[in-house]
Amino acid sequence: MEVQLTNRQQHILWATVRHYIATAEPVGSKALVDEYDLGVSSATIRNVMGVLEKSGLLYQPHTSAGRIPSDSGYRIYVDQLITPSLRDATRRDVLAKEVELALQNRLQWEDWSLEAVLQGAAQILATVSGCISLITMPQTTIAILRHLQLVQIEANKIMLIVVTDAYETHSKLMNLSPTEEEKLDPEGIDHELQIVSNFLNSHLRGRSLLELATLDWGELDQEFQRYGEFLKGSITELTRRPLTTTTTQIMVRGVAEVLRQPEFSELQQVQTIMQLLEEEQEQLWRLIFAEPEEVGKSRVTVRIGTENPLEPIRTCTLISSTYRRGLLPVGSVGVLGPTRLDYESAIAVVAAAADYLSEAFS
């Protein structure tokens, strides 16, 4: 989100988010004067908070109440303000080490089944984070590409067809934008698509479907570079589907604790979240078993509130990271909690758990 804030605005937004996370109460200027050394008057803080509200980063739940962060405010906090002091960095390091040691000391890899080990890891993660923890079973049978083909369906539609080593077929329909469609030669498009298909097959045949998104499009001849942009998105989406013969089971722990948070006081909201966790795990699996994005300095994905595509958790924050066998992602670790979340700690413990499982599986 592109919002340019002054240093003063950043500092007051940071303090507002931190205070609200700690208290769950709307934040007023007096509370910030009393609790934080901002070096400005209460009137100045009120004015800045008004500017932040107009920018969509804060809002008032009630006319007479203080302000609380919006999803956009949390996003700015995570992306730009999350490491303001050495004390916070030290606390994150301590939590990460706590997770690592607990996993090393309490999990019995030799004596327990794999499911029991991951259940134990999920319980540790839930206890330390105070959130619902999610750990997917590793994908032990990864689909391998046997053949790939691009076919024109209509003037503005191209279908990507993938055949795996198990002779399973997966397809993705790609809609071309008007600009992309104008660039294509109607008479030579079949020939061009065959050339691009040959290029993809020569580079990807025999490789895991999870590696499709790593293709170097710079190797395409210049006249075919235009296919790269719209293929990238479609191929990435295809790789996020459960293209394996393994279960999409997710170990879930910590539900009772997090549902005591005030954000989960409405029964209907709790029921929809529980239904997602218990009955619709494949949807959740598709969401969290994806390549991590860069968020600040952490290799995690942070989805805040309405950034979540699944309706039941659009009032929640989902933080996730993949764990790997070598360079290949085989599973995911995540925590789910309210948007009023201790983001520094949650990101640290998720990254630590993912690192531990990656080392264990490698």
Sequence and secondary structure as in RCSB ss.txt:
>XXXX:A:sequence
MEVQLTNRQQHILWATVRHYIATAEPVGSKALVDEYDLGVSSATIRNVMGVLEKSGLLYQPHTSAGRIPSDSGYR
IYVDQLITPSLRDATRRDVLAKEVELALQNRLQWEDWSLEAVLQGAAQILATVSGCISLITMPQTTIAILRHLQL
VQIEANKIMLIVVTDAYETHSKLMNLSPTEEEKLDPEGIDHELQIVSNFLNSHLRGRSLLELATLDWGELDQEFQ
RYGEFLKGSITELTRRPLTTTTTQIMVRGVAEVLRQPEFSELQQVQTIMQLLEEEQEQLWRLIFAEPEEVGKSRV
TVRIGTENPLEPIRTCTLISSTYRRGLLPVGSVGVLGPTRLDYESAIAVVAAAADYLSEAFS
>XXXX:A:secstr
      HHHHHHHHHHHHHHHHH S B HHHHHHHS   S HHHHHHHHHHHHHTTSEE SSTTS BEE HHHHH
HHHHHSS   HHHHHHHHHHHHHHHHHHHHH  TTTS HHHHHHHHHHHHHHHHSSEEEEE    SB BEEEEEE
EEEETTEEEEEEEETT  EEEEEEE  HHHHHHS TTTHHHHHHHHHHHHHHHHTTSBGGGGGG  GGGS GGGT
HHHHHHHHHHHHHHTS  BSS   EEEE HHHHTTSGGG  HHHHHHHHHHHHH HHHHHHHHSS    BTTB  
EEEEGGG SSGGGTTEEEEEEEEEETTEEEEEEEEEEESS  HHHHHHHHHHHHHHHHHHH 
